């Protein structure tokens, strides 16, 4: 499945859509067993499946975002929250000018807190947005796929993300995931001090529980739940 759209301008010229879908990833450490591009791979894989199931316009991803809590590890690159908000807002403005009625941000990185405010502000117009998946969506998808861990316990490079990549990009998963578990449920100073206070490996969760089948079922559950968000935008 191609995660980067191959449309030409002719393909899009007369195609009316209820919304565009913008994957937002990151470039940050995901422990010793997952690539720096994990969040982008998750977001683009989900967005591509959404575009296959719904008549939306798929956009290429934003690949660097707000990963400051991972700055202690080599390879992590961040932009400011202000810059990310400006990029998303500019994309929305450009889409609105071309006649696209709404924008859905398919976010693969939990640290992109600013996206919630961008979507909140957009609710008053002129370009409504949705942020997907939300916490309820992830929780329901975990349950439907039979994941053992919770969202709080499985924060980073754990059962969820490893399962999705085992399904979508197995060649990107290093063998060490079976012995990479790290439990640290309480992280009260994460935003102030970074993840290195709580994990020397960069992992928070239990990747040893990951399977490709779980990843497949998580994505399928999320695609089904997307319908509610599209309906809520009122553009279909």
N, C-alpha and C positions, 0 to 999 in steps of 0.2 A: 504493500500500500504506500503510495507516494504521499509524503507529508508536506510537500511544497507544491503549491498550485502551479499548473502548467497552462492556464488559460491564456489566450491571446486577447487583444482588445476587441477583436471581432466576436469572440466567444461571449464576451460580457456586454457588448453594446446594447443588445435588446433583451437581456435577461433581468427581469424584475425579481428581487429577492426581499424577504422580510427582514433580513439582518445580515451583517457581515460578522465573521468569527475571527478574532485576533488571538492566536496563541501567545502567551507570555511565559518565557522560561527564565533561566538564569545561567551564569557561568560560575559555579562554586563547587567546592569539594563535596564529595559524597562517599567519604571513607576510602579504604583501599580497594574496594571491589566494584564501585560504580563510577562512570565517567563524570567529568565536570559538567557536561551537557545534559545530565540526567533530567533536570526539570524541563528543559526545552524538548527533550525526547518524549517525556510524558505529555506535555501540553500539545505538541504537534500530533502525536499519535491519537490523542483524544479528539482534537479538533478535526482531524481527517476523517475519523469515524462519524463524527457529527455531520460533517459535510456530505458524507455518503448517505446518511439517513434522513437528512432534512434539506430543504431547498435554500440553503444559505450560501453566502460567498465566503470561501476560505482565503484568508490572507496569510502571507509568510510570517514567521514568528519574530517577536522581540526576543533576542537571545542573551542580553545582559540586563540585569535589573538590580534590585536592592539586596545584596548579599553580605552586608557589612559584618554580620555576626559570625561569618565564616572567614574573615580576613586573615586569621592566624595561619591558615593552611595555604600552601603553594598552589597557584593556579586560579584562585578566586579573583574575580574582577567584578566591581560594582559601579553603578551610577547612582546619583543622588535620587532621593524620593521625588524631589522637585523636577528633576529631568525626566524620570519615568512618567510622572503625571503629565508633563508637557508633551512628551512623545505621544501618549495615548490620546490626549486631548486634540493634538494636531491631526492625528489619524482620523479621529471622529469627525473633526471639522471638514477634512478633505472628502470623506465618504458622504457626509451630509450634503456637501456642495454638488456631489455627483448623483444625488438622488437616492442613496441607500438610507433607509429609514431608521435603522438601529444598529447597535454594535454590542457584541458579546465578547467579553474578555475571558478567554479560557486560560486560567492562571495555574501554572505548575509549581510555583514557589510560594510557600506560606509566609515568607518574610516580606512580601510585597504589600504591606499593610495599606499603603497609600492608595491602592486601587479601590479599596472600599469607599474612600472619600470621593474619588473621581466619579464612581458610579452613583454614589449618594447625591452629589451635586448635579449630575446629568439628569436625575429624575425630574427636574423642573424644566427640562428642555434646553435647546430644541432637538437634541439627539439623545434619545433614551439609551441607556446601557444596562447590561446585566453582567454580574461577576459569577463565573461558573468554573468549577463546582464550588458550592458553599459547604459549610460545615455539615449541614444536614445531608447533603448529597454524598459527601465522602463517608459519613457514618452509615448511611443506608447501603452504599455500595460495598463497604467492608462487611456488613452483616450478610448481604446477599451472596458474597463471594466466599464466605466462611473464613475470613481472616480471624486470627486468634487475638491479636493485639488491638488496643484502642488507638485512636488518633493521637491522644496525649502521650501515650507511652511510646508510640511508633513514629516519632517526629521526623527522623532523617535517616535515609539510606537503610531503612528497615524492611519489614515484611511487605509493606505496600509497594514502595518504589522498586524494590528488587523484583517482586512478582511481576509488575508491569513491564519492566525491561526484560525479564526472562521470556515474556510472551512476545513483546514487540521487537526487541533488539538483543537476542540472547548472546550474540557475539560480543557485545559490549560489557557483559557481566564477568568479572574475574572469579576464579574458582574459590577464593578465600571467603566468599560470603557465608559459607556454612559455619565458619568459626569467628564471625565478626560481631556477634551480639554484644550489645552494651545497654544496660538498663540504668536510667536516671530519670525517674518520673518527676522529681521536683527540680524546677529550673527557674527560681524566682528572679534571678538577676541576669537572665539571658540577654536582654536588650542592652543592659548597661555594660556587661563584661564580655559578651560573646560566648559562643558555644564551647570554646576551649576550656572554660571553667568546669564544664560538666562531662566532657568526653575528649580523651587524648587522641582517639582514632578518628573523630568526626562523626561516628555513628551513634544514633540514639534509636534503639529499637532492636528487633530480632530478625535480621535477614535470613537466619537459618531456617525460618518457617516458610520462606518464600517458595512459590511454585508458579510455573507458567500458567497453569489452569486458573489459579487465583487472579493473576493479572488479566487474563481474558475475561473472567466473570466480572471483575471490577469495572473494566472499560464498558462492557455490555450494559451493566446496571446504570452507569453514568449516562450513557447515550440515551437510555430510556427516560431518565429523569430530566434530560435537557428539554423535553417537550413542554414541561411546566414553565420553564424560564422563557422560552420563546413565546408561549401564550401570554405570559405576564407583560411582555413588551408591547402587546397589543398591535403588532404590525402585520401579523399573518392573516 
